[in-house]
Amino acid sequence: MQAVILAAGRGERLRPLTDKVPKPMLKLAGKPILEYTLSILPREIDEVILVIGYKGEQIKNYFGDSVGSKKIFYTEQPELKGTGDALLQAKPFLKDNYFLLLYADDLYHPEDLKNCLQDTPTVLVKETDRPERFGVCLVGEGNRLVGILEKQPNPPSCLVNIGVYFLNQEIFTVPPIYLPNGEINLAGQIGVWAKKRMVKIIKAKFWQPIGYPEDLERAEYFLRLPLSKRVN
């Protein structure tokens, strides 16, 4: 099975830390964020497609063509046109119907990633006290995704999309959803897709987004904890 990891962004909100280093290569407890992400992928994953962009050569030079027993393939997102466009760059490398997709620069729990590997598309979600910073997920009966609302000033719930999806190639038949800045929004596409077919919601036990400098200290705190206590 393959995993697509999105690692092309500039990390603007983390400047000046990202002026010379791509966000996934910022270090936590001596290791790049992306190294932690790769280390917790489910054992079913045997190939990783890394979508790189901003200072992507640093990522390629560090990880090379494999991590452990997992092969790594690289594809470049020439222009940062959103998560939907990033996934399109990975499409030529996808071999199977189903694949795992996640961000390179947040911290997740290996059990949560494993739980996403269902027999139907899934979206990993988490309750947060700052839902206005993220896309809010609307959930129907049977833990079915109903829709995703992007960064609402007064969100209707605290259950947010944390950027981990188990998708199949049917997602490429969904028309692109454009944000006002012209980026293609993958979460919006998945929200539309969920109106036509079952997309399941899975609640995560742990998630630490890294979007601002103050998030780095909190992330290091969690990394010092054993996995059994890494819950928030």
C-alpha positions as a printed Julia matrix, in Angstrom:
232×3 Matrix{Float64}:
   0.0    0.0     0.0
   1.13   3.55   -0.69
   1.06   6.75    1.34
   1.05  10.23   -0.15
   2.67  12.83    2.12
   2.24  16.51    1.3
   5.5   18.35    1.98
   5.57  21.25   -0.47
   4.43  24.22    1.63
   6.45  27.28    2.61
   5.42  27.43    6.28
   4.81  31.19    6.1
   3.43  31.4     9.64
   6.64  29.89   10.99
   8.96  32.48    9.47
  11.8   33.27   10.04
  12.36  29.63   11.03
  11.39  28.51    7.53
  13.41  31.11    5.63
  16.19  28.59    4.98
  14.54  25.27    5.9
  11.29  23.72    4.59
   8.72  23.3     7.34
   8.82  19.45    7.38
  12.56  19.66    8.09
  12.24  21.83   11.2
  13.69  19.84   14.07
  11.92  18.59   17.16
  14.11  16.94   19.78
  16.89  16.73   17.23
  14.95  15.19   14.32
  12.98  16.69   11.42
   9.21  16.65   11.84
   8.92  14.55    8.68
  11.15  11.86   10.18
   8.62  11.32   12.97
   5.81  11.16   10.41
   7.58   8.52    8.34
   8.44   6.48   11.44
   4.79   5.97   12.46
   3.31   4.92    9.13
   1.35   1.65    9.34
   3.34  -1.45    8.43
   0.94  -1.98    5.49
   2.56   1.02    3.81
   5.5   -0.1     1.69
   5.86   2.94   -0.59
   5.76   6.66    0.14
   5.13   9.39   -2.41
   6.5   12.69   -1.11
   5.07  15.78   -2.79
   7.8   18.39   -2.38
   8.14  22.02   -3.41
   9.72  24.77   -1.33
  13.38  23.82   -0.71
  12.46  20.24   -1.56
  16.06  19.28   -2.33
  16.76  19.37    1.41
  14.11  16.68    1.91
  15.46  14.51   -0.93
  19.04  14.82    0.27
  18.13  13.86    3.83
  15.85  10.87    3.2
  17.1    9.53   -0.13
  15.15   6.73   -1.79
  13.98   4.79    1.27
  13.22   4.89    4.97
  13.55   1.52    6.62
  11.85  -0.97    4.29
   9.66   1.68    2.67
  10.61   3.04   -0.75
  10.34   6.79   -1.29
   9.34   8.45   -4.55
   9.38  12.21   -5.05
   7.18  14.42   -7.16
   7.28  18.19   -7.26
   4.46  20.69   -6.97
   5.92  23.48   -9.14
   3.47  26.09   -7.9
   1.77  26.0    -4.52
  -1.79  25.7    -5.8
  -3.31  23.91   -2.81
  -3.73  20.43   -1.42
  -5.93  19.27   -4.3
  -3.25  20.24   -6.79
  -0.58  18.54   -4.64
  -2.52  15.28   -4.81
  -2.72  15.59   -8.61
   1.09  15.64   -8.71
   1.11  12.24   -6.95
  -1.53  10.67   -9.21
   0.91   9.24  -11.82
   2.69   7.31   -9.05
  -0.4    5.67   -7.56
  -0.61   1.95   -8.27
  -3.53   0.69   -6.19
  -7.08   1.91   -5.7
  -6.74   2.89   -2.03
  -3.98   5.02   -0.5
  -3.29   6.93    2.71
  -2.75  10.7     2.5
  -1.41  12.96    5.24
   0.51  16.14    5.91
   4.28  16.07    6.45
   4.39  18.64    9.22
   1.88  17.76   11.96
   2.28  15.14   14.67
  -0.04  12.12   14.62
  -0.4    8.87   16.55
   0.45   5.57   14.83
  -2.73   3.91   16.12
  -4.84   6.65   14.54
  -3.15   6.18   11.17
  -3.65   2.43   11.41
  -7.35   2.89   12.25
  -7.85   4.87    9.04
  -7.2    1.8     6.9
 -10.82   0.77    6.51
 -12.81  -0.8     3.69
 -14.21   2.6     2.77
 -12.75   6.13    2.46
 -12.11   7.76    5.83
 -11.28  11.17    7.27
  -9.41  11.5    10.57
 -10.87  14.17   12.86
 -10.16  15.65   16.29
 -11.96  17.89   18.73
 -10.15  21.15   19.38
 -10.77  24.35   21.31
  -9.62  26.41   18.3
 -11.9   25.11   15.52
 -11.9   28.47   13.72
  -8.29  27.75   12.65
  -9.26  24.61   10.74
 -11.89  22.96    8.58
 -14.88  21.8    10.63
 -16.41  18.4     9.81
 -20.16  17.86    9.78
 -21.1   14.33   10.8
 -24.29  12.38   10.14
 -25.64   9.02   11.28
 -23.22   6.13   11.42
 -20.17   8.44   11.65
 -20.71   9.48    8.06
 -19.09  12.66    6.79
 -21.72  15.14    5.62
 -19.48  18.09    4.73
 -16.39  20.13    5.58
 -16.6   23.87    6.28
 -13.31  25.71    5.88
 -12.15  28.11    8.64
 -15.47  29.5     9.79
 -15.4   32.49   12.22
 -18.21  30.85   14.21
 -17.85  27.12   13.47
 -20.87  24.91   14.2
 -18.76  22.28   15.99
 -15.32  21.62   17.46
 -14.68  18.53   15.35
 -12.02  19.43   12.8
 -10.37  17.81    9.81
  -6.71  17.08   10.69
  -5.43  16.32    7.2
  -5.3   12.52    7.25
  -7.4   10.68    4.67
  -7.77   7.14    3.4
  -8.91   7.67   -0.18
  -9.4    5.75   -3.39
  -8.86   6.92   -6.92
 -12.5    7.84   -7.32
 -11.52  11.14   -5.68
  -9.96  12.17   -9.01
 -13.44  12.2   -10.6
 -14.6   14.97   -8.23
 -14.4   18.44   -9.83
 -11.82  20.77   -8.24
 -12.98  23.12   -5.5
 -11.21  26.47   -5.76
 -10.52  28.76   -2.81
 -10.68  32.56   -3.3
  -6.87  32.61   -3.72
  -7.1   30.14   -6.61
  -5.84  27.08   -4.71
  -7.55  23.71   -5.17
  -8.93  22.59   -1.83
  -8.82  18.83   -1.3
 -10.99  18.98    1.83
 -13.69  20.72   -0.16
 -13.54  18.01   -2.82
 -13.86  15.32   -0.15
 -16.86  17.15    1.31
 -18.58  17.11   -2.09
 -17.58  13.48   -2.63
 -19.18  12.55    0.71
 -22.57  13.67   -0.59
 -22.41  10.92   -3.22
 -20.8    8.02   -1.36
 -19.92   6.85    2.14
 -16.94   8.62    3.66
 -16.39   7.55    7.25
 -15.27   9.71   10.16
 -12.61   8.33   12.53
 -11.86  10.22   15.75
  -8.17  10.57   16.59
  -6.72  10.16   20.05
  -3.85  12.56   19.34
  -2.98  15.39   17.0
  -0.55  18.26   17.35
  -0.74  20.77   14.5
   2.41  22.78   13.87
   1.42  26.06   12.31
   2.93  28.7    14.58
   6.26  29.0    16.47
   4.56  28.34   19.83
   3.34  24.97   18.52
   6.91  23.68   18.32
   7.41  23.73   22.09
   4.14  21.92   22.67
   5.05  19.34   20.03
   8.37  18.62   21.76
   6.51  18.12   25.04
   4.36  15.4    23.47
   7.34  13.72   21.82
   8.92  13.25   25.25
   5.89  11.23   26.34
   5.57   7.48   25.67
   3.04   6.63   22.96
   0.62   5.26   25.56
   0.36   8.73   27.1
   0.42  10.73   23.89
  -3.24  11.72   23.99
  -4.86  15.15   23.83
